[in-house]
């Protein structure tokens, strides 16, 4: 089956490369972007989104964050009750 990360956001600028696999990134508003191995990833800052592995193999990403040591890199969205 498809593996998804929960809806989350990043308080800092980050960028990376999808090393292998196929990843669909979806914003809270439903906008989607499908990335393939070798594609650059510039993630949105302070905007809710999630990633789903839509390929047959595991997705592998290398990401660099421009933050301050000790500050959170990711904030998970709390589910509505």
N, CA, C and O atoms as a printed pandas DataFrame, in Angstrom:
     atom_number atom_name residue_name chain_id  residue_number  x_coord  y_coord  z_coord
0              1         N          UNK        A               1    0.809   -1.193    0.000
1              2        CA          UNK        A               1    0.000    0.000    0.000
2              3         C          UNK        A               1    0.851    1.255    0.000
3              4         O          UNK        A               1    2.076    1.197    0.105
4              5         N          UNK        A               2    0.197    2.357   -0.117
5              6        CA          UNK        A               2    0.870    3.653   -0.136
6              7         C          UNK        A               2    1.158    4.101    1.292
7              8         O          UNK        A               2    0.324    3.946    2.185
8              9         N          UNK        A               3    2.333    4.651    1.493
9             10        CA          UNK        A               3    2.715    5.176    2.795
10            11         C          UNK        A               3    2.637    6.688    2.745
11            12         O          UNK        A               3    3.168    7.313    1.828
12            13         N          UNK        A               4    1.964    7.285    3.745
13            14        CA          UNK        A               4    1.821    8.744    3.801
14            15         C          UNK        A               4    2.340    9.278    5.120
15            16         O          UNK        A               4    2.229    8.630    6.161
16            17         N          UNK        A               5    2.902   10.460    5.058
17            18        CA          UNK        A               5    3.224   11.199    6.273
18            19         C          UNK        A               5    1.974   11.950    6.691
19            20         O          UNK        A               5    1.142   12.276    5.845
20            21         N          UNK        A               6    1.823   12.232    7.974
21            22        CA          UNK        A               6    0.676   13.042    8.394
22            23         C          UNK        A               6    0.842   14.479    7.911
23            24         O          UNK        A               6    1.944   14.897    7.557
24            25         N          UNK        A               7   -0.250   15.228    7.900
25            26        CA          UNK        A               7   -0.192   16.641    7.537
26            27         C          UNK        A               7    0.766   17.328    8.522
27            28         O          UNK        A               7    0.668   17.139    9.734
28            29         N          UNK        A               8    1.696   18.129    7.976
29            30        CA          UNK        A               8    2.698   18.789    8.799
30            31         C          UNK        A               8    3.181   20.054    8.101
31            32         O          UNK        A               8    2.828   20.309    6.950
32            33         N          UNK        A               9    3.992   20.848    8.805
33            34        CA          UNK        A               9    4.610   22.028    8.193
34            35         C          UNK        A               9    6.009   22.200    8.756
35            36         O          UNK        A               9    6.357   21.632    9.791
36            37         N          UNK        A              10    6.803   22.994    8.053
37            38        CA          UNK        A              10    8.177   23.267    8.455
38            39         C          UNK        A              10    8.320   24.756    8.748
39            40         O          UNK        A              10    7.981   25.581    7.899
40            41         N          UNK        A              11    8.820   25.120    9.940
41            42        CA          UNK        A              11    8.998   26.531   10.268
42            43         C          UNK        A              11   10.272   27.132    9.676
43            44         O          UNK        A              11   10.525   28.327    9.835
44            45         N          UNK        A              12   11.076   26.313    8.995
45            46        CA          UNK        A              12   12.338   26.795    8.420
46            47         C          UNK        A              12   12.439   26.399    6.948
47            48         O          UNK        A              12   11.792   25.455    6.494
48            49         N          UNK        A              13   13.262   27.139    6.220
49            50        CA          UNK        A              13   13.515   26.838    4.807
50            51         C          UNK        A              13   14.252   25.506    4.707
51            52         O          UNK        A              13   15.160   25.232    5.492
52            53         N          UNK        A              14   13.856   24.680    3.738
53            54        CA          UNK        A              14   14.566   23.427    3.509
54            55         C          UNK        A              14   14.485   23.046    2.040
55            56         O          UNK        A              14   13.562   23.437    1.325
56            57         N          UNK        A              15   15.465   22.281    1.615
57            58        CA          UNK        A              15   15.524   21.848    0.222
58            59         C          UNK        A              15   16.257   20.520    0.166
59            60         O          UNK        A              15   17.042   20.192    1.056
60            61         N          UNK        A              16   15.997   19.763   -0.882
61            62        CA          UNK        A              16   16.654   18.479   -1.013
62            63         C          UNK        A              16   16.459   17.876   -2.382
63            64         O          UNK        A              16   16.091   18.555   -3.341
64            65         N          UNK        A              17   16.716   16.570   -2.451
65            66        CA          UNK        A              17   16.600   15.818   -3.699
66            67         C          UNK        A              17   15.937   14.480   -3.385
67            68         O          UNK        A              17   16.254   13.837   -2.384
68            69         N          UNK        A              18   15.016   14.073   -4.247
69            70        CA          UNK        A              18   14.427   12.738   -4.137
70            71         C          UNK        A              18   15.410   11.772   -4.789
71            72         O          UNK        A              18   15.596   11.797   -6.006
72            73         N          UNK        A              19   16.036   10.923   -3.982
73            74        CA          UNK        A              19   17.065   10.021   -4.492
74            75         C          UNK        A              19   16.481    8.821   -5.227
75            76         O          UNK        A              19   17.031    8.370   -6.232
76            77         N          UNK        A              20   15.354    8.306   -4.716
77            78        CA          UNK        A              20   14.694    7.194   -5.416
78            79         C          UNK        A              20   13.228    7.160   -5.033
79            80         O          UNK        A              20   12.826    7.685   -3.995
80            81         N          UNK        A              21   12.440    6.533   -5.890
81            82        CA          UNK        A              21   11.014    6.417   -5.640
82            83         C          UNK        A              21   10.208    7.507   -6.328
83            84         O          UNK        A              21   10.738    8.307   -7.099
84            85         N          UNK        A              22    8.919    7.518   -6.031
85            86        CA          UNK        A              22    7.984    8.512   -6.566
86            87         C          UNK        A              22    7.172    9.037   -5.397
87            88         O          UNK        A              22    6.584    8.263   -4.642
88            89         N          UNK        A              23    7.139   10.346   -5.250
89            90        CA          UNK        A              23    6.511   10.978   -4.095
90            91         C          UNK        A              23    5.487   12.003   -4.557
91            92         O          UNK        A              23    5.786   12.853   -5.396
92            93         N          UNK        A              24    4.280   11.923   -4.009
93            94        CA          UNK        A              24    3.253   12.935   -4.271
94            95         C          UNK        A              24    3.177   13.836   -3.045
95            96         O          UNK        A              24    2.969   13.361   -1.929
96            97         N          UNK        A              25    3.345   15.131   -3.256
97            98        CA          UNK        A              25    3.238   16.113   -2.179
98            99         C          UNK        A              25    1.916   16.844   -2.367
99           100         O          UNK        A              25    1.622   17.338   -3.456
100          101         N          UNK        A              26    1.120   16.912   -1.301
101          102        CA          UNK        A              26   -0.207   17.522   -1.370
102          103         C          UNK        A              26   -0.355   18.565   -0.275
103          104         O          UNK        A              26   -0.039   18.308    0.887
104          105         N          UNK        A              27   -0.842   19.752   -0.656
105          106        CA          UNK        A              27   -1.097   20.798    0.328
106          107         C          UNK        A              27   -2.462   20.571    0.967
107          108         O          UNK        A              27   -3.254   19.758    0.491
108          109         N          UNK        A              28   -2.725   21.289    2.036
109          110        CA          UNK        A              28   -4.005   21.182    2.730
110          111         C          UNK        A              28   -5.172   21.554    1.810
111          112         O          UNK        A              28   -6.287   21.062    1.987
112          113         N          UNK        A              29   -4.913   22.419    0.832
113          114        CA          UNK        A              29   -5.949   22.849   -0.117
114          115         C          UNK        A              29   -6.166   21.850   -1.251
115          116         O          UNK        A              29   -7.066   22.030   -2.072
116          117         N          UNK        A              30   -5.339   20.787   -1.301
117          118        CA          UNK        A              30   -5.518   19.759   -2.316
118          119         C          UNK        A              30   -4.631   19.894   -3.538
119          120         O          UNK        A              30   -4.754   19.098   -4.469
120          121         N          UNK        A              31   -3.732   20.884   -3.568
121          122        CA          UNK        A              31   -2.802   20.999   -4.697
122          123         C          UNK        A              31   -1.772   19.879   -4.587
123          124         O          UNK        A              31   -1.249   19.609   -3.506
124          125         N          UNK        A              32   -1.480   19.219   -5.734
125          126        CA          UNK        A              32   -0.560   18.085   -5.734
126          127         C          UNK        A              32    0.598   18.311   -6.685
127          128         O          UNK        A              32    0.468   18.951   -7.729
128          129         N          UNK        A              33    1.744   17.759   -6.284
129          130        CA          UNK        A              33    2.937   17.760   -7.121
130          131         C          UNK        A              33    3.544   16.370   -7.010
131          132         O          UNK        A              33    3.784   15.888   -5.903
132          133         N          UNK        A              34    3.796   15.718   -8.145
133          134        CA          UNK        A              34    4.403   14.385   -8.136
134          135         C          UNK        A              34    5.870   14.527   -8.514
135          136         O          UNK        A              34    6.210   15.122   -9.537
136          137         N          UNK        A              35    6.728   13.973   -7.675
137          138        CA          UNK        A              35    8.176   14.045   -7.870
138          139         C          UNK        A              35    8.726   12.652   -8.159
139          140         O          UNK        A              35    8.259   11.655   -7.609
140          141         N          UNK        A              36    9.743   12.607   -9.049
141          142        CA          UNK        A              36   10.402   11.357   -9.405
142          143         C          UNK        A              36   11.859   11.426   -8.965
143          144         O          UNK        A              36   12.383   12.506   -8.692
144          145         N          UNK        A              37   12.508   10.271   -8.899
145          146        CA          UNK        A              37   13.914   10.203   -8.510
146          147         C          UNK        A              37   14.730   11.203   -9.327
147          148         O          UNK        A              37   14.608   11.270  -10.550
148          149         N          UNK        A              38   15.562   11.975   -8.633
149          150        CA          UNK        A              38   16.396   12.987   -9.278
150          151         C          UNK        A              38   15.801   14.379   -9.226
151          152         O          UNK        A              38   16.505   15.359   -9.470
152          153         N          UNK        A              39   14.508   14.487   -8.909
153          154        CA          UNK        A              39   13.860   15.805   -8.848
154          155         C          UNK        A              39   14.283   16.561   -7.588
155          156         O          UNK        A              39   14.427   15.970   -6.518
156          157         N          UNK        A              40   14.480   17.882   -7.727
157          158        CA          UNK        A              40   14.755   18.698   -6.537
158          159         C          UNK        A              40   13.474   18.886   -5.725
159          160         O          UNK        A              40   12.370   18.853   -6.267
160          161         N          UNK        A              41   13.642   19.082   -4.425
161          162        CA          UNK        A              41   12.507   19.330   -3.535
162          163         C          UNK        A              41   12.773   20.631   -2.790
163          164         O          UNK        A              41   13.734   20.732   -2.027
164          165         N          UNK        A              42   11.930   21.611   -3.009
165          166        CA          UNK        A              42   11.954   22.851   -2.236
166          167         C          UNK        A              42   10.638   22.858   -1.472
167          168         O          UNK        A              42    9.580   23.110   -2.050
168          169         N          UNK        A              43   10.701   22.581   -0.178
169          170        CA          UNK        A              43    9.460   22.440    0.588
170          171         C          UNK        A              43    8.892   23.788    0.989
171          172         O          UNK        A              43    9.613   24.771    1.161
172          173         N          UNK        A              44    7.577   23.799    1.131
173          174        CA          UNK        A              44    6.886   25.016    1.543
174          175         C          UNK        A              44    7.145   25.265    3.025
175          176         O          UNK        A              44    7.243   24.322    3.811
176          177         N          UNK        A              45    7.256   26.539    3.404
177          178        CA          UNK        A              45    7.516   26.930    4.791
178          179         C          UNK        A              45    6.209   27.413    5.418
179          180         O          UNK        A              45    5.469   28.193    4.820
180          181         N          UNK        A              46    5.940   26.936    6.633
181          182        CA          UNK        A              46    4.745   27.321    7.390
182          183         C          UNK        A              46    3.446   27.112    6.614
183          184         O          UNK        A              46    2.520   27.917    6.707
184          185         N          UNK        A              47    3.389   26.026    5.850
185          186        CA          UNK        A              47    2.188   25.700    5.074
186          187         C          UNK        A              47    1.930   24.198    5.237
187          188         O          UNK        A              47    2.824   23.387    4.994
188          189         N          UNK        A              48    0.720   23.830    5.645
189          190        CA          UNK        A              48    0.400   22.420    5.880
190          191         C          UNK        A              48    0.471   21.620    4.586
191          192         O          UNK        A              48   -0.063   22.037    3.558
192          193         N          UNK        A              49    1.138   20.464    4.644
193          194        CA          UNK        A              49    1.277   19.581    3.494
194          195         C          UNK        A              49    1.603   18.170    3.986
195          196         O          UNK        A              49    1.882   17.958    5.166
196          197         N          UNK        A              50    1.562   17.219    3.064
197          198        CA          UNK        A              50    1.980   15.852    3.385
198          199         C          UNK        A              50    2.552   15.206    2.138
199          200         O          UNK        A              50    2.291   15.639    1.016
200          201         N          UNK        A              51    3.334   14.167    2.354
201          202        CA          UNK        A              51    3.905   13.415    1.252
202          203         C          UNK        A              51    3.400   11.988    1.277
203          204         O          UNK        A              51    3.226   11.397    2.343
204          205         N          UNK        A              52    3.166   11.435    0.092
205          206        CA          UNK        A              52    2.728   10.046   -0.031
206          207         C          UNK        A              52    3.616    9.341   -1.045
207          208         O          UNK        A              52    3.820    9.834   -2.154
208          209         N          UNK        A              53    4.137    8.195   -0.662
209          210        CA          UNK        A              53    4.908    7.381   -1.587
210          211         C          UNK        A              53    3.919    6.708   -2.530
211          212         O          UNK        A              53    3.161    5.832   -2.113
212          213         N          UNK        A              54    3.919    7.109   -3.792
213          214        CA          UNK        A              54    2.973    6.557   -4.765
214          215         C          UNK        A              54    3.637    5.573   -5.730
215          216         O          UNK        A              54    3.021    5.132   -6.701
216          217         N          UNK        A              55    4.895    5.236   -5.453
217          218        CA          UNK        A              55    5.612    4.306   -6.320
218          219         C          UNK        A              55    5.675    2.906   -5.738
219          220         O          UNK        A              55    5.148    2.643   -4.657
220          221         N          UNK        A              56    6.329    2.010   -6.471
221          222        CA          UNK        A              56    6.448    0.613   -6.065
222          223         C          UNK        A              56    7.604    0.386   -5.093
223          224         O          UNK        A              56    7.619   -0.616   -4.378
224          225         N          UNK        A              57    8.567    1.299   -5.057
225          226        CA          UNK        A              57    9.723    1.144   -4.169
226          227         C          UNK        A              57    9.706    2.238   -3.099
227          228         O          UNK        A              57    9.019    3.247   -3.256
228          229         N          UNK        A              58   10.456    2.042   -2.019
229          230        CA          UNK        A              58   10.515    3.082   -0.988
230          231         C          UNK        A              58   11.068    4.390   -1.549
231          232         O          UNK        A              58   11.954    4.389   -2.403
232          233         N          UNK        A              59   10.533    5.497   -1.058
233          234        CA          UNK        A              59   11.057    6.815   -1.441
234          235         C          UNK        A              59   12.210    7.153   -0.504
235          236         O          UNK        A              59   12.132    6.921    0.703
236          237         N          UNK        A              60   13.272    7.699   -1.067
237          238        CA          UNK        A              60   14.438    8.096   -0.274
238          239         C          UNK        A              60   14.770    9.544   -0.620
239          240         O          UNK        A              60   14.946    9.893   -1.787
240          241         N          UNK        A              61   14.853   10.379    0.413
241          242        CA          UNK        A              61   15.065   11.816    0.235
242          243         C          UNK        A              61   16.252   12.255    1.072
243          244         O          UNK        A              61   16.453   11.758    2.180
244          245         N          UNK        A              62   17.035   13.181    0.549
245          246        CA          UNK        A              62   18.030   13.870    1.367
246          247         C          UNK        A              62   17.578   15.328    1.431
247          248         O          UNK        A              62   17.328   15.954    0.401
248          249         N          UNK        A              63   17.476   15.861    2.649
249          250        CA          UNK        A              63   16.951   17.212    2.854
250          251         C          UNK        A              63   17.901   17.996    3.750
251          252         O          UNK        A              63   18.449   17.459    4.713
252          253         N          UNK        A              64   18.088   19.274    3.423
253          254        CA          UNK        A              64   18.904   20.187    4.223
254          255         C          UNK        A              64   18.001   21.276    4.784
255          256         O          UNK        A              64   17.218   21.879    4.050
256          257         N          UNK        A              65   18.110   21.528    6.085
257          258        CA          UNK        A              65   17.285   22.534    6.767
258          259         C          UNK        A              65   18.144   23.715    7.184
259          260         O          UNK        A              65   19.247   23.533    7.699
260          261         N          UNK        A              66   17.640   24.940    6.962
261          262        CA          UNK        A              66   18.333   26.166    7.371
262          263         C          UNK        A              66   17.672   26.688    8.642
263          264         O          UNK        A              66   16.968   27.698    8.615
264          265         N          UNK        A              67   17.900   26.001    9.744
265          266        CA          UNK        A              67   17.278   26.384   11.009
266          267         C          UNK        A              67   18.317   26.590   12.088
267          268         O          UNK        A              67   19.521   26.559   11.830
268          269         N          UNK        A              68   17.839   26.800   13.292
269          270        CA          UNK        A              68   18.695   26.983   14.452
270          271         C          UNK        A              68   18.725   25.676   15.237
271          272         O          UNK        A              68   17.687   25.047   15.442
272          273         N          UNK        A              69   19.908   25.272   15.673
273          274        CA          UNK        A              69   20.046   24.042   16.443
274          275         C          UNK        A              69   19.116   24.095   17.654
275          276         O          UNK        A              69   19.102   25.074   18.400
276          277         N          UNK        A              70   18.346   23.032   17.832
277          278        CA          UNK        A              70   17.429   22.949   18.958
278          279         C          UNK        A              70   16.003   23.357   18.638
279          280         O          UNK        A              70   15.078   22.987   19.361
280          281         N          UNK        A              71   15.809   24.112   17.567
281          282        CA          UNK        A              71   14.452   24.496   17.158
282          283         C          UNK        A              71   13.837   23.366   16.332
283          284         O          UNK        A              71   14.562   22.647   15.644
284          285         N          UNK        A              72   12.504   23.194   16.388
285          286        CA          UNK        A              72   11.874   22.108   15.622
286          287         C          UNK        A              72   11.984   22.337   14.114
287          288         O          UNK        A              72   11.925   23.470   13.636
288          289         N          UNK        A              73   12.145   21.239   13.380
289          290        CA          UNK        A              73   12.195   21.294   11.911
290          291         C          UNK        A              73   10.831   20.994   11.307
291          292         O          UNK        A              73   10.528   21.421   10.193
292          293         N          UNK        A              74   10.012   20.258   12.046
293          294        CA          UNK        A              74    8.696   19.835   11.570
294          295         C          UNK        A              74    7.672   19.976   12.689
295          296         O          UNK        A              74    7.956   19.679   13.849
296          297         N          UNK        A              75    6.476   20.435   12.323
297          298        CA          UNK        A              75    5.358   20.535   13.265
298          299         C          UNK        A              75    4.212   19.710   12.691
299          300         O          UNK        A              75    3.732   19.999   11.595
300          301         N          UNK        A              76    3.767   18.684   13.421
301          302        CA          UNK        A              76    2.646   17.854   12.959
302          303         C          UNK        A              76    1.327   18.538   13.293
303          304         O          UNK        A              76    1.170   19.129   14.361
304          305         N          UNK        A              77    0.385   18.447   12.361
305          306        CA          UNK        A              77   -0.940   19.025   12.584
306          307         C          UNK        A              77   -1.733   18.126   13.526
307          308         O          UNK        A              77   -1.773   16.907   13.356
308          309         N          UNK        A              78   -2.353   18.737   14.505
309          310        CA          UNK        A              78   -3.166   17.972   15.447
310          311         C          UNK        A              78   -4.505   17.655   14.794
311          312         O          UNK        A              78   -5.129   18.532   14.196
312          313         N          UNK        A              79   -4.952   16.396   14.908
313          314        CA          UNK        A              79   -6.240   16.034   14.299
314          315         C          UNK        A              79   -7.397   16.767   14.964
315          316         O          UNK        A              79   -7.374   17.040   16.164
316          317         N          UNK        A              80   -8.416   17.080   14.153
317          318        CA          UNK        A              80   -9.620   17.724   14.696
318          319         C          UNK        A              80  -10.418   16.686   15.462
319          320         O          UNK        A              80  -10.504   15.528   15.055
320          321         N          UNK        A              81  -10.997   17.105   16.564
321          322        CA          UNK        A              81  -11.775   16.174   17.395
322          323         C          UNK        A              81  -13.241   16.306   17.113
323          324         O          UNK        A              81  -14.051   15.603   17.717
